Amino acid sequence: MNNKTLQSWFRSASVAVGVLALAACGDGGDTTSANSSASSAEIEVVNYGEGQEGTWGDIVYGNPDAPITVVEYASLVCGYCANYANNVFPEFSKEYIETGQIKFVFRNYLLGRLDMVASAIARCGTEDEAKKLTKLFFNRQGEWLRSESPESALASLARRAVNMSRVKFDKCLANSDMQKNLVQMTKIGNESYDVTGTPSFIVNGKKLDFRTFEELDAAMEEAIKSAS
């Protein structure tokens, strides 16, 4: 894989969608909420990889026909996102997703070159593999992100988790269509929901306000109750 090619692509793409101007990942709890008129069902991620292997659009958990849709925009290099994925989401899943109350949608929101690398690799295979790798990359974030060679660390994790060869890893990493797809996903979050940091949560088209995970939980419960 030619890292200069990936760096060059991300640099030009991120300028176009304002990724480089983002605040720290925890700023997803901006007190200014975007009341978008578009529901999550109306916002579709553009699939630049039609006919190609991989998971290109929403990663969906739970009942696809649930009356309430919660969309999370998250970055695989964001510590707040990892904290949510590792310590909050399991309980949230038990209470709301596994009981069929909501459909939970995960969307990547890029915060740099390594985020592009990890996101592209996580989406290289089936949706089940994408869920497994996303969970693993959050769980081991401190390990791979701070290693001397983050790409090699990610390749090792992917090999052990889903038997991904280094050849496939490098092929996925060089897939410019997936890179464009991830940039478009980020752009949709920014333009349609005023997402400027991660994690950000949208319930039935409305961005939630929060500063702590306790506030997020309360805001989400209230939003779910109001939407029921």
CORFEN-V65161 format. One record per pair of residues at least 24 apart in sequence whose ideal C-beta (glycine too) atoms are under 8 Angstrom apart, sorted by sequence separation. I is the first residue (numbers start at 1). J is the second residue. If there is no record, write none. Layout:
I/J
I/J
This chain:
133/157
203/227
133/158
136/161
70/96
118/144
41/69
106/134
133/161
40/69
132/161
133/162
39/69
132/162
40/71
62/93
114/145
61/93
70/102
72/104
74/106
76/108
68/101
69/102
70/103
72/105
74/107
75/108
78/111
117/150
121/154
129/162
62/96
63/97
66/100
68/102
69/103
70/104
71/105
72/106
73/107
74/108
75/109
77/111
117/151
121/155
124/158
62/97
66/101
68/103
69/104
70/105
72/107
73/108
74/109
75/110
77/112
61/97
62/98
66/102
69/105
71/107
73/109
75/111
114/150
118/154
63/100
66/103
77/114
117/154
121/158
125/162
62/100
65/103
77/115
63/102
64/103
76/115
125/164
62/102
63/103
75/115
124/164
62/103
77/118
61/103
62/104
76/118
60/103
61/104
76/119
121/164
60/104
61/105
124/168
28/73
60/105
61/106
124/169
59/105
60/106
76/122
58/105
59/106
58/106
59/107
121/169
124/172
58/107
85/134
25/75
85/135
121/172
25/77
26/78
28/80
86/138
120/172
121/173
25/78
26/79
85/138
86/139
120/173
25/79
26/80
85/139
124/178
25/80
120/175
123/178
25/81
82/138
117/173
81/138
82/139
76/134
120/178
82/141
120/179
123/182
82/142
76/137
45/107
76/138
79/141
120/182
116/179
119/182
77/141
40/105
76/141
116/182
56/123
60/127
55/123
59/127
77/145
54/123
55/124
54/124
55/125
61/131
53/124
54/125
55/126
59/130
53/125
55/127
59/131
110/182
110/183
55/129
108/182
55/130
59/134
109/185
110/186
108/185
109/186
107/185
108/186
109/189
107/188
107/189
25/111
109/195
111/198
22/111
109/198
19/110
109/200
19/111
14/110
10/110
10/112
10/113
7/113
10/116
6/113
6/116
6/117
84/199
73/189
81/198
54/172
80/198
81/199
80/199
73/193
78/198
54/175
78/199
56/178
71/193
73/195
102/224
52/175
75/198
101/224
54/178
74/198
75/199
52/177
56/181
73/198
74/199
88/213
92/217
49/175
73/199
74/200
72/199
73/200
49/177
72/200
73/201
88/216
92/220
96/224
48/177
49/178
72/201
73/202
84/213
88/217
48/178
71/201
83/213
70/201
71/202
48/180
49/181
70/202
71/203
48/181
70/203
47/181
69/203
46/181
68/203
69/204
45/181
48/184
68/204
46/184
45/184
45/185
45/188
43/188
43/192
1/151
70/220
38/192
36/192
68/224
36/193
36/194
34/193
68/227
34/194
67/227
68/228
33/194
34/195
67/228
32/194
40/202
19/183
30/194
40/204
39/204
40/205
13/179
17/183
30/196
36/202
39/205
6/173
9/176
13/180
16/183
19/186
28/195
30/197
38/205
6/174
28/196
29/197
37/205
1/170
5/174
10/179
14/183
17/186
27/196
28/197
36/205
9/179
13/183
17/187
27/197
28/198
36/206
16/187
26/197
28/199
35/206
36/207
1/173
2/174
18/190
25/197
26/198
28/200
34/206
35/207
1/174
6/179
17/190
23/196
24/197
25/198
28/201
33/206
34/207
22/196
23/197
25/199
33/207
22/197
33/208
33/209
32/209
31/209
30/209
29/209
31/211
29/210
29/211
29/212
29/215
29/216
